[in-house]
């Protein structure tokens, strides 16, 4: 079983919480899903700051979950610690990087799991495994005592089987968190892959919801997609270059490839990317001035088979997620009816700091998706 890196047994009552193995838990090592890191890790003396609310609430941490090595990959495939099995179809990828967290809640081994999301790492595995995931506003949840990937994009967020579970997850992260009672319902529909199966599934849910939906063109999306992906790699390389160069023989090929791409970008890329980042932020702010939320599929295709994954497919997995990270906005991935074989996933994007209302509108869309499942 490769869902967990380490399991914990405790008599403490409360919510069963799984924690991605990039987040420090007192008394355990943090491996980041990497042989190279695990061999040199020391036992954490204290919890990461983001666990304070869960500890105070009496949550029971059941284990540290597996992930894509270094939290730097969207497939969830890990040649060292093993690849968590997608509970919907073991032949398909579980999604990454928070693969084990998605599987843990999908199989009810935990009620809530924490993941990290730098370019889609909560929302992608949620979509692949048919669960819900929340990428929080950048800076809202502290990322101290957490394995860093890209400091200007890293976030922590909850994963659960449904929106109710995400609310519980936010209440553990932020004691006193409450969902808004009257969310706005002006939806801007972002179409990136017109006519695809994913777009069709999303449009069916929006139609069933009865919400006010209008087109929301975002011509800067594809540029933001490339900028965001490059920035993740460049910041990760800046953070870990010395370690990678010293221990590359113990690091997986997919991660080494990402770092090689980052090296090719050059030392000045991070500074150069800020112009594109500001322009993208302005474009999204303008759209969210006209709409309460933006909606787009979480993935552009159903999770690929494990033996069909190549670097191009892996890169495309973040096409609909990493632009959200580049802007620092919150977003929910929500499972919805897809085809006869697999669920699709709808992504709702909100303004900065709008998690309270974002989860409220996600609950309404979840209800609409449920009505379709019963027809």
N, C-alpha and C positions, 0 to 999 in steps of 0.2 A: 504494500500500500504506500503510495508516494504523495498522498495529500499533505501529510505532516512531515516536517523535518524533525520535530520533537513533540511528543505528547506529554501532557501534565496530568497528574491525578491528584485531586484535592477534594476534601469533604465540604468545602465552602459552597453554600447554596447561592443561587442567583442565575442570571443570564449566562448561557454557555457562549463564550467568546473565543474565537480563533484569531490569532495575530500573525500577520505576515512576517516572515523571518528576515526582515530588514529593520524591525522595530525592537529595540532593546526591552527585554523582560528580565527583571532582577532574578539572578540565580541561574540564568541560561546564557549560552553563547549566541551570537548573531552571525549567521554564515552567509547571508545574502545569496543563498543557493549556489555557493561557489566552493569548490575544493580548496582553492588557493586561500580564500578568506577563512574557511573553517579551520585549516591547519594552523593558523596564526591567531585565531580569535581567543579572547579571554572572557571569562564569565562576567556578565554585566552586574555591576554593584547596585544599580538602581533601574527602575522602569523609565522608559521614555515618557516625556511630559504628557503625551496624548493619552496615556493610560490612567492618569490620575482620577478622572471622573468614573471610569469603569471600576477601579479599585474601591473608590468611595461608595459606589452603589452596590458593592458586593458581587460584581460579576465574577464568574468562574472561568478563568483562562484555561481552555482545554488543550491548547498546544500552539506551536509555531508552524505556520503553513509554508509549504514548498512554493517555489516561484521560478521564473525564468532567471537564469544566472545574472547576477549583478543588478537585477531589476531592469535589465536593458534588453528587452525583446518582447514582441507582441504575440508570439506563438505559445508560450508557456512550455516549450520543449526544453528539457534539461538533461544533458547527457551524463552529468555527475550524480545528481540526487534523484534522478528519475522524473518522468513526466506524469503529473496527475492525470488520472483517467477521466475523460469527459463523461459524465453520467448519462448524457443524452445519447451519445454514440462514441464508444471507446475508440473507434477508428479515426475520429476527428480530433483536432487540436483542442485543448481546454482554454486557450487564449492566455495572454500574459500582459504584464508580468505577474499579476496577482492570481496565478492559476489555482494554487492550493486553497486560497481563501474562497474563490468561487465554488470550487468543488465541495468544500467543507459545508457551506450553507445549502448547496443544492442537494446534498445527501443527508442533511439534517444532523451532521456531526457537530454543528454549531448553529445557534440562532442568529448570531451576528458575527461577521468577520471583518477585521480591519485590513485594508489594502492601501497601497500607495499608488498615486496616479501622476505620472510625469508627462506622458504623451497619450494616455488612454488605458493605463494599466489596471484600473478598476473597471472601467466600462467595457473594455474588450472581452475579458474573461466572463464578465456578467452576461454579455450578449452570447458568447459561445456556449455557456452552460445553462442558459435559460433562467437566470436570476436577475435581481435588481442591484444596481450599484450607483453610488453617489460620489462624483468628483466635487470636492468642496472648493470654495473660493480660495485662490492662492493667498496664504498668510493667515487664514482664519484658524486653522488647527496647527499648533506648533509641531515642527519637524525636528526638534532637538532630540538627540540620542536615536536618530534614525539614519540608516545607511544612505548617504546622499547619492543622487544621480545627477540632477541638474538643479542647482539651488534656486534659480529664478522660475522654475516650473513645478518643482516637487510639491505634492499635496498628500494628505491623508484623508481617507473617506471610508464609510461603512459599506458593506455588502450584506444582502439578506435575500430571502426568497421573495419578498414583496415590499411594497412601500411602507407598510406598518413596521416591518423589521428595520428599514432604513431610518425611520423616525426614532426607533429604540436605539439604533446605533448612534445617531446624533445626540440623543439624550445622555448616552454614556460618554461621548466625547465632550459634550457641553451640558453639564447639569443645568436644568431649567429651560432647555430648548423646547419650544412649542411651535406647532404648525400653525400657519396663518389661517384664520377662519374664513376669509373672503379673498381668494386669489383672483388676480386678473385672468381673463380668458381670451385675450386678443393674441392669436397665434400667428406668427410669421413662419410660413412653410418654405424651408430652404430645400431646393431641388438640385442635387448634385449629379445624379445618375438617373435621369428621367426614364421612366418606363421599366425600371428594374423591378425584380420581385420584392426587394426591400421597400422601395418607394410605394409600390402597390399596397403592401401590408400596412405601412404607416398611414397612407391616405384612408384606408378602410377604418382605422381606429379614429382618426380625426373626424371623419364623417359621422361615425357613430356617437362621438362625444357631443355633437351639437354646438361646438365652440365656434367662435368667429375666426375663420381661417382665411388668410390672404397670402399671395406669393411674397416672398422676401428675398429678392435677388442679392447675392453676396459675391460679386465678381472677384474679390480678393481672396476667396477661400483657397484656391489651388496654390497661390503664392504663399499663403500662410501655412498651408500644409507642408510645403518644402522647407520653408524657413523654420517652422517648429521642429520638424524632424532633425534638421541639421543642427539646430541649437541644442537639442537634447544631447546629441552626440558630442558636440564641441564642449559643452559644459561638463559632461561626464569624463571626457578625455582630460580636461584641465584638472579635474578633481583626482583622477586615478592613474594618470599617466605613469608616474614612478612605480606604483605597485604593479601595474600591468606589464611594464617592461622588465621588471625584476622576476615576475612569476608567470610569464606568458605560456610556458609549457604546461601549466595546470589550469588554464582557462579555456573554455569552450570556443569552438570555431566561430559560431554566430556572433559572440561578443567581440572576439578579436576583429572580425570583419567590420563591426560598427566602429570600433576604435580606429581601424585603418582608414575608414571613410572620414572620420573626424580629423585625423592628422592631415589628410589631403586638403581640408578646408582652410588650413593655415591658422596662425596664431591670432590674427586680427578679426576672425569671423564673428566672434561674439559681439564685438563693438559694432561691426558693420551691419549686423542683423537688426540692430535696434531701430533703424529708420523704418524698415519693413514692419517691425513689430508695432511701432507707434501708429503707422498708417492703418494697420489691421484693427488695432484697438479702437481707433476713431470710426472705422466702418461698422464695427459691431455695435458701438455705442449709439451710432445713428439709427441702426436697425432696431435696437432695443428701446429707443425713444419713440418708435412708431408702434412697437408691439410689446406685449408683456413678456413673451417667451418666444424662442425660436425652436422649431422642431425639424429634425433630420434623422434618417436612420443611423443607428450606432455603427453598423458595418455596411459595407457595400455589397457583400455576398455572404452566403451561409459559411460557417466555419469550414475551412478546407480539410481534406483528409491529411493525416499525418505524413503519408508518403507523397503528397502533392505539394508540400511546402518548399518553396525556394526563396531566395532573398527578395525577389520582386513581389511575390505574394505576401511575404512577411511585412514588407514596407507598406503595402496597400492596406493592411489591417488598421493602420492608424490614420487613414485618409480623412475620416469623419470625426476624429477625436482630437488629434494633436493641435488643430487650430484653436480649440477651446482652451487648451493649456497655454498657448501662446498669449492669449488675451487674459488669462487668469480667472476666467469665469466659472461658476458652478454649473454642473450638468448631471442629469439623471439618465441612466440607461434602464429601460423598462422592457421586460419580455412581453411580446404581443403575438397573436396568432400569425403563423407564417404559412408554409405549405404543409402537406400531409406528413412530411418527414421531420420538420424542425421548426422551432419557434423563430420569429424574427425579433428585432429589438429596436425600440424607438428611443431617441435621445431628445431630451428637453433641456434647453440652455436658457439660463436666466441671467439677470444683471448681477454685478458684484454684490455679494452678501445677501443674496435673495433665497437662501436655502429654506427658510420658513415657508415662503409662498411657493417655491419650486416644488417642494414635496407635496404641498396641497394640490397643486394642479396635476402632479404626477398621479396622485390618488384618484383624481377624476378620470384621467386617461386610462388608468388601470381598470377602473370600473367599466369604462367603455370597451376595453379589450376583453374583459370578462363576458360582456354581453355577446360579443362575437363568438367567443368560444362555446357558448351554449346554443348557438344557432346551427 
